[in-house]
Amino acid sequence: MNILLSNDDGYHAEGIQTLAVELRKLADVTIVAPDLNRSAASGSLTLVEPLRPRRLDDGNYCVNGTPADCVHLALNGFLSGRIDLVVSGINAGVNLGDDVLYSGTVAAALEGRHLGLPAIAVSLDGRQHYDTAARIVCDLIPKLHTQLLNPREIININVPDLPYEQIKGIKVCRLGYRESAAEVIKQQDPRGENIYWIGPAGLPKDACEGTDFDAVANGYVSITPIQVDMTSYPSMKALQDWLESE
């Protein structure tokens, strides 16, 4: 098996390097990841400047672009036809609920799926036990098969920041959702000009049993199938009736 490994924290991040070590016990792994931290890049592609993949001494690549750029460039470019599975992560911090809309980690996996390959995104609820998340991924990969997911779906995995032996199990979950994000943080630069920082994510609002929030908070790994289709099918008839009303 040949695995393309990417992330949004950058090729140097501890999470991707830890995962690479474990995955190489199962498969041939090539890292193609951003040259710096691109967290919350979502699925953006770079269209206004050239992408420059740089081959590193260890045979991996860093790219002056987003996570989606990295996967797109690899699968439609210099690794075309040579990859069987796309894995993205391990992200430093969870990607639960509405986080998936912003996550570069999830976007890298979605880009791989869009280009026809099975794909996994994995995130850790912290910054300590990357080894736990890596072992979880390696436990699951041998169970993957082509009929497991629909053509436009990926697996989104979130792992509690605990030693492997303390993980209570794995739960298949739906996405929860958060409160609105906190207000932006306003400051001044040394010249007295206003600058702004995006504030923290909102607290979990829908975190009841069955959600990814609940599973991770209670020591379980959450697994959620994510799909590209964001159509709200229950609302389609209501909108059609509205258009046809007098």
Salt bridges, closest charged atoms under 4 A:
GLU22 OE2 - LYS25 NZ 3.05
ASP35 OD1 - ARG38 NH2 3.82
ASP99 OD1 - ARG178 NE 2.77
GLU111 OE2 - HIS72 ND1 2.76
GLU165 OE2 - ARG135 NH1 3.81
ASP206 OD2 - ARG174 NH1 2.72
ASP241 OD2 - LYS237 NZ 2.84
